[in-house]
């Protein structure tokens, strides 16, 4: 799984876990980056989902949860992996104008409001481990009226409806596998006056590509299969490729 796929999967899984909660799962959950993209403008699509959830979806309205796309906060690079802290924000949005006893999540006058929902969801997420994606999740401070973690279009449109946002960030550790890198090829010349060039690579299973015309070799350059002859003063450039590994640096040798 690629780095971006890991990040997307983590915030989708957070949304799914909130939706699985026995009490708070009735509240619509919208992620910043959708699993299913049905229109070209994904951001507008998600904002429209929030509008629908807050103003009337089926028989309930007035509450919604918005989960932002994760970002990498810090990282520790190793030889074959990167261990990174990822963080995203969970915002519980309430329009109290709609979240009433007869229209929203407040049946019989005893309602679910943004502050109670945020506390319950935070407790539910604390220490959850997303198997195969991220380490245990840690919840940050719950903040009332956090303005920066919801789409600005939403706040501008709903200020007149007594909008309340209660939010917190969530963090976890994830390890991304670093692809191995091919060793730089070795270029050896032998013979006189006929000079033979031999190319080798310490990484097993590589394909070595080379040029002798002064250009930098690419994956489309001539593939090395056996020693070849060159004239004195000719510059040989070579690079090693292998599926599943990063290509090597370019080796340069001058026949003499």
Buried (B, 14 or more C-beta within 10 A) or exposed (E): EEEEEBBBBBBBBBBEBBBEBEEBBEBBBBBBBBEEEEEEEEEEBBBBBBBBBBBBBEEBBBBBBBBBBBEBEEEEEEEEEBBBBBBBBBBBBBBBBBBBEEBBBBEEEEBBBBBBBBBBBBEBBEEBEBEEBBBEBBBBEBBEEBEEBBBEBBBEBBEEBEBBBBBBBBBBBBBBEEEEBBBBBBBEBEEEEEBBBEBBBEBEEBBBBBBBEEEEBEEEBBEBEEEBEBEEEBBBBBBBBBEEBEBBEBBEBEBE
